Amino acid sequence: MRTIDRIIELLGSDAESLLKYESKSIPKDSLVVPGPHSVDNFIDSDRSPQVLKSLKQLYDHGSLGGTGYLNILPVDQGIEHSAAFSFYKNQAYFDPENIIKLAMEAGCNGVASTFGGLALHARKYAHRIPFIVKINHNELLTYPNKYDQIPFGSVREAWDMGATAIGATIYFGSEESTRQIQEIAAAFEEAHQLGMATILWCYTRNSAFKKDDKDYHSAADLTGQANHIGVTIKADIIKQKLPETNFGFRDIGFGKQSQEMYESLTTDHPIDLCRFQVANCYMGKIGLINSGGGSKGDSDFQAAVRTAVINKRAGGCGLIMGRKAFQRPMDEGVTILRSVQEVYLEKEITVA
């Protein structure tokens, strides 16, 4: 079976609406579309040759190397969601070496994980696959739970272990966001001075972002603005959840917004909602990778391919997917990661 036919089969009833859609609110021609030239987006920037080399290493590694697209394996859930809850489905991943092995076997561009997990095997693997060290986390052992991203180590530690990039999370909209923005802006500047690339997990977090039983944490307008703040503090790549709704500013009743803004920039089509996010990443000059979300069993393959198709057709540059891959046997994890890569390698799937 041809690759495109497998993708169509997995998309099911969504195939035509996703593969044939033509986006008009923000035209394709206004975007900087991912491609072999992607690192050249920084050619006139203040990024040093060492940073450009690190970005090139990340973009050129693995099955998607040289395409301008990224498929990264992120495993920091042992801290973010507790290790037992994250790894009980596949106990092998209590051992961080297996996380690195999964990323390598699947042909990922890089592996993102914790200081301890990557440091333990840095001498063996840091030169074989790009390391992305996650420098801050939300830990859930404090009781009652609090939701705050705190540093777990220094930028210099990540550089010492041979990291290609650092990753960090900011909870935009939270009470702690001002401090987090300041911390990560400083960390990103230090990383650039040392020659590393920067990836920002741009997540929204505020109890007020849920209203009338509707959750706006993944609204296109709120996540888009989080992206825009992220690129402002010089993230080289933005990680964001795929938008599932819109009108967060309007319906919650804060920020600056107008009905005309929504009507001119997007529609309710999933590709247009994602393009809203891409536009807020300097019209695609800063790459947008969407997250794969949690594992729900048999539907994971379909969900992963659907997310990849939306991201690619919107103008994004890839997928960063963890739980759908590591919460299953390694051979299945490899298969689902490669199925995502096939979307980005398939020439018949183009930017809408």
Secondary structure, DSSP 8 states (H G I E B T S, - for coil): --HHHHHHHHHGGGHHHHHS----SS-GGGS---STTGGGGGTTSS--HHHHHHHHHHHHSSTTTTTT-EEEEEE-HIIIIIHHHHHTT-GGGGSHHHHHHHHHHTT-SEEEE-HHHHHTTHHHHTTTS-EEEE-EE--S-SSS-----EE-S-HHHHHHTT-SEEEEEEEETSTTHHHHHHHHHHHHHHHHHHT-EEEEEEEE--GGGEETTEE-TTBHHHHHHHHHHHHHTT-SEEEE----B--HHHHHT-SS--HHHHHHH--SSHHHHHHHHHHTTGGGTSEEEEE-----STTHHHHHHHHHHHHHHHT--EEE--HHHHSS-HHHHHHHHHHHHHHHH-TTS---
